[in-house]
Amino acid sequence: MKSILCSGRPYEIGFAHGAMGQEEVHASIQTYQAMFADYANLSWQEAQKRALSYVEAITRFDASLLEECKGIADGAGVTLADILALNMRSEVVTMPEALADGCTSVAVLPEATKNGQTYLGQNWDWKASQKKALLLLHIQQNAPLPHITMVTEGGIVGKIGCNSAGLGVCLNALGCRGGGQGVPLHFVLRGILNSRKLSDALGRINQLPNACAANFLMAHKEGEALDVEKAPHDFAVFYPESGFLVHTNHFITSRLQKDDTLRFTTTDSYIRLGRAEKYCRNHCGQISKENLMALFADHVEYPDAICRHEDPLDAESRRKCTVFSIVMELNQGRIWLCQGNPCQNTYLPYEVLTEQTTPTA
């Protein structure tokens, strides 16, 4: 996976992302141009038009992220509308009739681990074509913002990873009636990664209405975690009662279940949740990063398992697989990253940017 270091002011961070990740940005555009047409009968030109309608909400949420998007566009040689269309991809692909990311996320706190560590990780299950669009992005930001190390798709400003303050976030797609206007999901993710505390991150999630539903599983190196099920105008928070939290792709909160749309289409979400919870219960007190890697390679209910493989019985446009798997050692400031299915590939270690890392001017 290509690793890119971006630093400076927001536009400069974006320009480095776009210039050094130009190939990945164009790969993302190619994937989502086809997906928007297939799932929503939406042309790329119409997607661009819709994306520009989010500018006001993005500006209210964090105007610097719009500057970063302009930098990505200029660096990659595309338009701002192209980059905004990529960043609203969740608002299109989690429509009731569309396919959603199928992901399994786990947070494990010191009392449940073998060595007193805090772990956070997930499999990100999506279109195989997006393997070529992945970037490991290291973002050196000017104080008081923390530095960020995250895995993202080329052109997207916020995804899955952690920051120099020891806060990390994982993402599970959710479907919900309502929404459509508000802050796009990937800007909310960046707001989380720009936070130093879990309470601050919760505040960013609820700063403004969100344009679509999502689940944010967050943990901090201090040994705490929160899971946030977010509907556009409501939310619910889970605190770990047994030293771990698990989430997949359906609402658990009873008052939000009535508006859950993905429960009809991502029926594998229930068995993945059960398998992951059972694994954590059975290993509670002895969980290591190797345990989490083994969990993410689980094949029960193959091919729609935690380690997902493409199902040849599905229409080609509807096939999904595990695109990458990540395990974050938040105390150690290290991530373990596997590109592709964990059953077939190796996790490699990467150091997270620290507070001592000085951004360039």
CORWOPE-V932956 format. One record per run of one state. SS is the DSSP state (~ for helix, > for strand, _ for the rest). FROM is the first residue (numbers start at 1). LEN is the number of residues. If there is no record, write none. Layout:
SS;FROM;LEN, SS;FROM;LEN
This chain:
_;1;1, >;2;7, _;9;1, ~;10;11, _;21;1, ~;22;19, _;41;3, ~;44;9, _;53;2, ~;55;22, _;77;3, ~;80;8, _;88;1, ~;89;5, _;94;10, >;104;5, _;109;1, ~;110;3, >;113;1, _;114;5, >;119;8, _;127;1, ~;128;6, >;134;8, _;142;6, >;148;6, _;154;6, >;160;4, _;164;3, >;167;7, _;174;2, >;176;1, _;177;6, >;183;1, _;184;1, ~;185;9, _;194;4, ~;198;8, _;206;4, >;210;1, _;211;3, >;214;7, _;221;3, >;224;8, _;232;2, >;234;6, _;240;4, >;244;4, _;248;6, ~;254;4, _;258;2, >;260;1, _;261;1, ~;262;3, _;265;3, ~;268;16, _;284;3, >;287;1, _;288;1, ~;289;8, _;297;19, ~;316;3, _;319;2, >;321;9, _;330;4, >;334;6, _;340;8, >;348;4, _;352;10
